[in-house]
């Protein structure tokens, strides 16, 4: 097929590579400008560089403006393929292609549409996620499903580990979706709109730890913000402290949320909110102060009795 590809960073690069490796003619690549946003730098593999290496024309833009739409329409592609495109794709773009457009989304739609779906799934304690390839229509991430595959989320998994398990699925699923669409054998499954959820982009304020939450909730937040993504943080005496690794503590530890309570052989116990039968303790293993190197919590905290959060 003659493909116009619209995508960005790691997921975009993996999708573009799958299109080229499976023999499709990518006639144009539309991608965003490089960004210093912490989330985007974390997976900053350049779609533009890869397209340049293969001699494919590239347009960089924040959103597909009128000039970009005119160029896509002039090409008359068979299909539009998007992956990690950060803006709504208008019908004027998809209608320029014989088979419309498909999008690669890293969740089990209709749940977790929108931004950072793997992180949000871990924060909410989900036990699975996946990759969905769906039709692009007027409503973001709500078009009919063409293909979907599931990936388990273990209780100790970080967002980084889950991301690296989901991404390889793209290389197999994208060529299969194009084959089904081109041969007119694709079965379109409408999404159950009553089950749909849509999440916003995660920002700095979303990753600050609220120690009144349960230890499981704080633990999920820490593993959802694993390196190279921006780590969760708290404050100690007004200084920002990033929490890089944590685990659940012995359930006997109880008391005031935010208190640095006691040492363990591999970390320091900080108390969280109540309401959890598993106790209030969270073991902090690795921390990093602003401008400092990451160190063990046992090395960082010179004594117990501090209160975190201010």
C-alpha positions in Angstrom: 0.0 0.0 0.0 0.9 3.6 -0.5 1.1 5.0 3.1 1.2 8.4 4.7 2.6 7.9 8.2 1.9 10.3 11.1 3.8 9.5 14.3 6.3 10.4 16.9 9.1 9.0 19.1 9.6 5.3 20.0 6.1 4.0 19.2 6.2 6.0 16.0 9.6 4.8 15.0 8.6 1.1 15.6 5.5 1.6 13.5 7.4 3.3 10.7 10.0 0.5 10.7 7.3 -2.1 10.5 5.7 -0.4 7.5 9.0 -0.2 5.7 10.1 -3.7 6.6 6.8 -5.2 5.4 7.2 -3.7 2.0 4.7 -0.9 2.1 5.5 2.3 0.2 5.7 5.1 2.7 5.3 8.2 0.6 5.3 10.9 3.3 6.1 11.0 7.1 4.5 13.7 9.2 6.0 14.1 12.7 6.3 16.6 15.5 9.2 18.8 16.4 11.7 17.5 19.0 10.6 18.5 22.5 12.3 18.9 25.9 9.2 17.7 27.7 10.3 15.1 30.3 7.9 12.5 29.0 8.9 13.0 25.4 12.6 13.0 26.0 12.2 9.7 27.9 11.4 7.9 24.6 13.0 10.3 22.1 13.8 8.1 19.2 13.6 10.2 16.1 11.0 9.4 13.4 12.5 12.2 11.3 16.0 10.7 11.3 14.7 7.3 10.4 12.7 8.6 7.5 15.6 10.7 6.3 17.8 7.5 6.3 15.3 5.9 4.0 14.8 8.9 1.7 11.2 9.5 2.7 9.9 13.2 2.6 9.2 14.5 6.1 7.0 17.3 7.4 7.5 18.4 11.0 4.6 20.3 12.6 2.6 20.7 15.8 -0.6 19.7 14.1 -1.6 18.9 10.5 -2.3 22.4 9.1 -4.0 23.2 5.8 -0.7 23.1 3.9 0.0 19.6 5.3 -3.5 18.4 4.4 -3.0 19.7 0.9 0.2 17.8 0.5 -1.3 14.6 1.8 -4.3 15.0 -0.5 -2.0 15.5 -3.5 -0.3 12.2 -2.7 -3.6 10.3 -2.7 -2.4 7.5 -0.4 -4.1 4.2 0.0 -4.2 4.6 3.8 -3.1 6.9 6.7 -1.3 5.2 9.6 -0.7 7.0 12.9 1.2 6.0 16.0 1.8 8.4 18.9 0.5 11.3 16.9 -0.3 13.9 19.6 -3.1 15.8 17.9 -6.5 15.0 16.5 -6.4 13.8 12.9 -9.2 15.5 10.9 -11.5 13.8 8.5 -10.0 15.9 5.7 -6.8 13.9 6.2 -8.4 10.4 6.4 -10.8 11.1 3.5 -7.8 11.8 1.3 -6.9 8.0 1.5 -8.8 5.2 -0.2 -9.0 3.1 3.0 -9.1 6.0 5.4 -6.8 5.8 8.4 -5.8 3.5 11.3 -4.1 4.3 14.6 -1.9 2.3 16.9 -2.8 2.8 20.6 -1.0 1.2 23.6 -4.1 0.2 25.6 -7.0 -2.1 25.5 -9.5 0.3 24.1 -12.1 1.5 24.8 -10.4 1.8 28.2 -7.4 4.2 28.6 -7.8 6.3 25.5 -5.8 9.5 25.5 -2.3 10.0 26.9 0.1 7.9 28.9 -2.1 4.8 29.0 0.5 2.4 30.4 1.3 4.7 33.3 -2.4 5.3 34.0 -3.1 1.6 33.9 -0.4 0.9 36.5 -1.5 3.7 38.7 -5.0 2.3 38.7 -3.8 -1.2 39.6 -4.7 -2.8 36.3 -3.4 -6.4 35.6 -3.3 -6.1 31.8 -2.9 -3.7 29.0 -2.1 -4.2 25.3 -2.0 -2.7 21.8 -5.1 -1.8 19.8 -5.2 -0.9 16.2 -8.4 1.0 15.3 -10.0 3.1 12.6 -9.4 6.8 12.9 -12.7 8.7 13.1 -14.0 12.0 14.4 -13.8 10.9 18.0 -10.3 10.4 19.4 -9.4 6.7 20.1 -13.0 5.6 19.6 -13.0 4.2 16.1 -13.8 0.6 15.3 -11.2 -1.9 16.4 -9.3 -3.9 13.8 -6.8 -5.8 16.0 -6.1 -6.0 19.7 -3.6 -8.0 21.7 -3.2 -8.2 25.5 -0.1 -7.9 27.7 -0.1 -8.8 31.4 0.9 -6.3 34.1 2.6 -8.0 37.0 2.3 -6.5 40.5 6.0 -5.7 40.5 6.2 -4.5 36.9 7.2 -0.9 36.1 5.9 1.2 33.3 9.2 0.8 31.5 9.0 -3.0 31.6 5.5 -3.1 30.4 6.3 -0.6 27.6 9.1 -2.8 26.3 6.7 -5.8 26.3 4.0 -4.0 24.4 6.1 -2.3 21.7 7.2 -5.4 19.9 3.6 -6.3 19.2 3.4 -3.3 16.8 5.8 -4.9 14.3 3.5 -7.9 13.9 0.1 -6.2 14.2 0.6 -3.2 11.8 1.4 -5.3 8.7 -1.5 -7.7 9.6 -3.9 -4.9 9.9 -2.9 -3.4 6.5 -3.2 -6.9 4.9 -6.7 -7.3 6.3 -7.8 -3.9 5.2 -6.2 -4.1 1.8 -7.8 -7.6 1.1 -11.1 -6.3 2.6 -11.2 -9.1 5.1 -10.9 -6.9 8.2 -13.6 -7.3 10.8 -14.4 -4.0 12.3 -15.5 -4.3 16.0 -17.3 -1.2 17.3 -16.1 0.0 20.7 -18.4 -0.1 23.6 -18.7 3.6 24.3 -20.2 2.9 27.8 -16.8 1.4 28.8 -14.7 4.2 27.3 -12.3 6.2 29.5 -10.0 9.0 28.3 -7.0 10.2 30.2 -5.1 13.5 30.1 -1.4 14.1 29.6 0.6 13.6 32.8 2.3 16.6 34.2 4.6 17.5 37.1 1.8 18.0 39.6 0.4 14.5 38.8 3.5 12.7 40.0 3.9 14.4 43.4 3.3 11.9 46.2 0.3 12.4 48.5 1.3 10.4 51.6 -2.3 10.2 52.8 -3.0 7.8 50.0 -2.6 4.1 50.8 0.8 2.4 50.4 -0.4 0.4 47.4 -1.6 3.6 45.7 1.8 5.3 46.3 3.6 2.1 45.3 1.7 2.0 42.0 2.5 5.6 41.3 6.3 5.0 41.9 6.4 2.0 39.5 4.3 4.0 36.9 7.0 6.6 36.9 10.0 4.5 36.4 13.2 5.6 34.6 13.5 7.0 32.1 10.1 8.6 32.7 9.9 11.4 35.3 10.0 9.9 38.8 7.6 10.5 41.5 8.7 13.1 44.0 8.1 14.4 47.5 9.7 17.2 49.6 12.0 17.0 52.6 12.4 20.3 54.4 11.4 22.2 51.2 13.8 20.2 49.0 12.5 18.0 46.2 13.3 14.4 46.5 12.6 11.9 43.7 11.6 8.4 44.6 13.1 6.0 42.1 12.3 2.6 43.6 10.0 1.3 46.3 8.2 -1.8 47.6 5.5 -2.6 50.2 6.6 -2.9 53.8 5.7 -5.3 56.7 2.0 -4.7 57.5 2.6 -4.0 61.1 4.0 -0.5 60.5 1.3 2.1 61.4 1.2 5.8 62.3 1.1 9.3 60.7 1.3 9.5 56.9 4.6 10.9 55.6 6.7 9.9 58.6 10.1 8.4 57.9 9.6 5.6 60.4 12.3 2.9 60.5 15.2 1.3 58.6 15.2 -2.1 56.9 18.2 -3.9 55.4 17.4 -2.5 52.0 15.6 0.7 52.6 13.6 3.1 54.8 10.0 2.7 55.7 7.7 5.7 55.1 4.1 5.6 56.3 1.2 6.2 54.0 -2.5 6.7 54.6 -4.8 4.2 56.4 -7.6 2.1 55.1 -5.4 -0.7 53.7 -5.4 -4.1 55.5 -1.8 -4.5 54.3 -0.6 -1.8 56.6 0.7 1.7 56.0 4.4 1.1 55.2 6.2 1.7 52.0 9.9 0.8 51.7 11.8 3.5 49.8 14.9 1.9 48.2 16.4 4.5 45.9 16.1 8.3 46.0 17.6 11.3 44.2 17.7 14.9 45.3 17.6 17.7 42.8 21.0 18.0 41.1 22.3 15.0 43.0 23.2 11.4 42.2 20.8 8.6 43.0 21.6 6.9 46.3 20.1 4.3 48.6 17.5 5.6 51.0 19.6 4.2 53.9 22.5 6.4 52.8 20.3 9.5 52.1 18.4 9.6 55.4 20.8 10.4 58.3 18.1 9.7 60.9 14.5 8.7 61.3 11.6 10.9 62.3 11.5 13.2 59.3 8.1 14.0 57.7 8.0 14.0 53.9 5.7 16.2 51.8 6.6 19.8 52.8 
